[in-house]
């Protein structure tokens, strides 16, 4: 299979596989397979995806994952595809978006890669137009563009402040406005899932601007839950705990890692595949049909304790 020309999204499809290897947390026969404890041996947990036409099926749905070229959002994009959705992977870097779309296709799904600067309205509109041109509808939107910084408060410049707010907050506003309006106009309902953070409140140390932006994401989520409910569009957020990814590696010093683990009852970081179940659940019309305005924590218990 060859990649598409520079100005065209990657698109291709393979027949669904009856059995294929997937990661932890994939839905199997309408249930969620619990990960077996194989961490000590260092071996990856492998289960098998079976055709699912039940509670968590996304067959016939089209999902757009903004930030899907990244580690966490990319895992969610693959999980949505494994549940049956066609997926448009929108990423700031075209190569990363295409690579994730290609991975989905190689697993038996259908996907396209779209270059999209989520802070630019014209790019977000183009992502919608491209998705509609290829798949003719949009049912699910995942807002997962993100950037972080550990700059001390008194050293934060206006440029950094605006950059982080643009990527982490403005992108959510623009995508909800553009894709949300398309969902309203289509009249089929749908699901918007925003990715927030444990830093959204109460605030975490060292990541001031990021925390402000993610608190804003919570506000957008709950405001739009009410605004869009009459149109059968559910708006929720996933609140991940600590998942090592490119955007936060510089923040995770040895002392900070020790503090995080000590405060996490499950005594470890999360893995990208462990966000898939929450994403599929909130995307599913059946599984979360009466769920909107919810901020779903996937944090290993981090926010469940104080001391």
N, C-alpha and C positions, 0 to 999 in steps of 0.2 A: 504494500500500500504506500502511495506517495502522498506527501503533504500537498495542500492546496497552494496555488499561487499566492504571492504576497498579499494581494488585495482581496482575496476570497477566503471565507472561513473553511476550515477543515470539516468535511461532512462525508460520512460513509456509514454503512450499517452491515452488521453480520447477523445471521439468523440466531435467535436466542438459544443458549445452550441449556440442555436438560440438567446438566450438572457441571458446575465450575467452581474452582477454589476461590474463596473470598476471605476477607479479614474478619476479625472479632466483631460480633454484634450484628451480623447480617441476619435478616429475617429468614427463617426456614419453616416452610409449611405453616405460615401464618402465626408463628411464634418467634420469640427472640431466643436464639441460641446463646446461652451464657458461656462466657469465655472460660475455658479450662485453665487450671493453674499450672502453666508450664514455664513460668518466668524464670524459675531457678535454673532450669536447664538451658535457658537462653533460646529455646526453639520457638518459632512463631506458631500461634494458634491458627489452625486451618479448619474451616467447616465447609459445607457444601450448600450452595444456593439452589433451591428448588423453585419451580414456577409458583408464583403466589398470586392468587386472584381474590384474596380475602381482605382482612381488616387493614393491612398495611400496604396493599398494592397501590402502585402509582401508574399502572398501565393506562395508557391513553393520555397521560399528563405531560406537560412540557415545563421544565424547570430552567430558570436562569440563575446561575451562581456567579455573583459579582465578587471578584477576588478569588475565583476558582483555580487560578494558577498556583496559589499558595498551598502549603502543607495541609492545614486544617480544613479550609474550604474545599480543597481538592479531594480530600477524603469524603467529605459530605457529598460532593458532586458525584463521585463514584458510587456512593451508597444510594443516592436517589436513582441513578441509572440501574443499579442492581435490583431496585424495587420496581423497575419497569418504566421509569420516566425517560423521555428524551431530554437531553441536557445541552444547554448552551453555556459553555464555560467562558466567562468574560474576565479577562485579566489585563493588567496594565502592560505586561510584556507579552507580545504575541506568541513568542516561542513557548512560554510556559503554558499559555492557554491551549495552544495546539497540542502540546505534549500530554496534557491531562485529557483532552478530548480523544487523542489517539489511544491512551490507556483504557478509556471507557470502551472504545470500539473494540479493542483487542480482548476485552472481557465479554463481548457479545452485545454491547449496548449501542445506542445511537447518540452521537454528540457532534457539536461544532465548536470550534475555537474562535473567539472574537476578541480583537484588541480593543480595550476600553479603558480610558482614563476616567475613573468613576467620579472625579471631581469636576468634570467638564460636562455641562448639560448636553452639548451637541454629541459627545461620545456616548452618553447614556441613551439618548434618543436613537442613535445609530445602532446600538446594541439591541434595542427593542425592534427596530425596523428589520434588522438582519434576522432576528429570531422569528419574527412573523413571516418573513419571506420564505424561510426554510421549513418552519414547523407549523405556521398558520395560527398559532395560539400561544398564550402564556398563562399558566395556571399557578406556578410556584415561583417565588422570588426569594433568593437567599442573599442577604446583604452582609458580606464578610470582608470587604476591603479594610485593611488595617495597617497602622504603623505606630511605633512606640518610641519613647525616649526617656532617658534617666537624667536629663539635664537638671541640675539643682534649680530650685525655684527662682532665686535672684539672678540666675544666669540665663533664663529663658528669654530669647529674643522674639520680637514680633513675627519674624519670618518663620521660626519654628512653631510658634503658637498657631499661626494660620495654617501652616502645612499639616499639622496633626489634626486640627479641627476640620480641615477640608477633607482629608482622607477618611477619618474615622466617623465624622458626623455629617458633613455636607453631602458626602456620597450617599448616605442613607436617605437623607431628605430628597435628593434628586431622584434616586431610583424609586422610592416610594411614590413620589409625585408622578413620574413618567410611566412606570409599569403599573402602579395602582390605578391610574386613570384608564389605561388600556384594559385592565381587568374589569373595571366598572362598566366601561363602554361595551365590552364583550358580553356581559350579563351572565357569565357562567360561575361567578364566585371565584374563590382561590385562596391561596395562603401566602402570606409574607412572613419570612423568618429573619429577624435581625440578630446579628451576633454582638452581644454586649460583653461585659467582663466583670470579674469580682471587684475590680477597681472602681466600678460605677457607684459604689456606696455600701458601707462606709469606705472612705478613700484609703488606698494603699500608699505607702511612702514611695518616694522617688519618681513616680509616674504621674505628676500633677496634671499636665495637659491631656494625657490619655484618659485619666479618670474623669475629667470634666466632659470630654467628648462622649465617653461611654454612658455617663449619667444622662446626657442628652439623648442618646439612643434609646434609653429606657423611656424617656418622655415621649419621643416620637412613637414608640411601640404602643404605649397605652393610650395616647391620644387617638391614633389611627384605629385602634381596636374598636373604639366607640364610633368613630367617623365612618368606618367602612363596613361595620356589621350589617347595616340595612342592605348592603349589596352582596351579602354572603361571602365577604372576604375576611378571613381571620388574620389577625396580626399578632404575632408572638415573638419572643426573643429567647435565644439560648445564651445562658450565662456560663461560659466555661471557667473552670478553675485554672490551674497552672498546667499548660501544655507547651512544652518547649517548641518554639518555632523561630524562624529567622528574625521576626520582628522583636523578640524579647530576649535573645541570647545575650546581648550586651548587658542587660539588666540583671541577669541571673549570676551574680557573683557567688562564691562559695558560702559566704555568710548568709546571703539571702536565700539560697537553696536550702540551707540547714533550717532557717526560720520557717520557710514554707512547709517543708516536710514535717517539722515538729507540730505545725498547726493543721495538718491534714490527716484526719483519722485513718484514711486508707494508706497513709505512709508512703506515698509515691506521687509522681507526676501522672497526668493523664496521657493517653495515647490518642492520636488523631482518629483512629477507628472507633473510639468510644464516644465520639460525637455523632456518629452516623444514626444510631437508634433514635436520638432526640430529634434529629433533622427529619427523618422519615416519618416519625410519629406526628410532628407538627405539620408536615406537608400533606399527610393523608387526610382526605375528606371524611373518611369513615372513622379512623382511629381518634382524631381530635376534632370531631364535628362540632362540639360544644365548648371548645377551648379557644379563647381569644383574650388578649391583654395579659397573658401569662409570661412571666420571666422564669424560664425553666433552668434550674441550676444543675450543672454537670461538673462538680468540683471536688469529688472525693470526700465531701463533708467539710470542706474548708470553712464555709460560712455557717456551719451548724454548731460551732463552738467558740468560746471566748478565751478561757484559760484552761 
